[in-house]
Amino acid sequence: MKFSKYHGLGNDFVLVDMSANTITDFCKAAQILCNRRTGIGADGLVLLWPIDTENAKMRIFNADGSEAEMCGNVSRCAPLFWRQQGHLKGTHLVLHTLAGLIVTDITDEGKNWVRVNMGAPRLTRGEIPMTGTPTEQACNVSLQALGQNWMGTAVSMGNPHFVIFVDDISKIDLQSIGPALETHPAFPRKTNVEFVQKLDEQTLRMRVWERGVGITQACGTGACATSVASVLTKHTGRKVHVLLDGGELQIEWPEEGKVLMTGPAQKVFDGEYTGNL
């Protein structure tokens, strides 16, 4: 099986062109390939199928074998990979995902910068999903975990997020609190967890515990959810810089519109896996 390794701000993926490869068990393949000691090593396995010259189907499997509806960082990697494979001739690619259609544009080929229209955020408990009245928003709600109350805002960007603003992000034990909130019973499909510190009116510092993966260097959907939560809780305006462990993303949420994310992606290497999948 031929593959390419890409990363978006350190959030890394194995990408496979399924028009030229065969995998029989996607979940098992993700666990094998993403293993950092015995496999290629990645946060996720990403499979793409061509539809036409500007459209591709994309499925995303986390390192633990679970399937993700959407991933912002790999949405920046995908159009660069698809051009490398010869399927994309221009700069505009629409990704067909479990979260819907994701529109991407390569804005700077020299720097590998890609802009992604992430779609409109989903804000009600029923859409996220989160327990409680389905039509209500979950803005500044308290959840208990590890003997503490955590005040946060739930947002879905096609996948669930719980965004918590703190005074000092360096004091957060993400390794402990992340999994406790990921599996909190309030989230029937689990959740990604973001801790955020406001640095100024246009800048947020964010760290993430990704559902099905753990601590990662960056999370594109998490940065978008953080920006939306920041607007809802009146921390910032609608255009911000989100600083992650792996680098910076530019996020914009126009008035009642779709979230726009711009940032880099990078190919690491191409390879061939000779085991059975």
ABEGO torsion letter per residue (X at the ends): XBBBBBBBGGBBBBBBBAAABBBABAAAAAAAAABAAABAEBABBBBBBBABAABBBBBBBBAAGBBBABBAAAAAAAAAAAAAAGABABABBBBBBAAEBBBBBBABAAAGBBBBBAEBBBABAAAOBBBEBAABBBBGBBBBBGGBBBBBBBBBAGBBBBBBBBABAAABBAAAAAAAAAABAABAAEBBBBBBBBABAABBBBBBBBBGAEBBABBAAAAAAAAAAAAAAGABBABBBBBBAAEBBBBBBBBGBBBBBBBBBBBABBBBBABBX
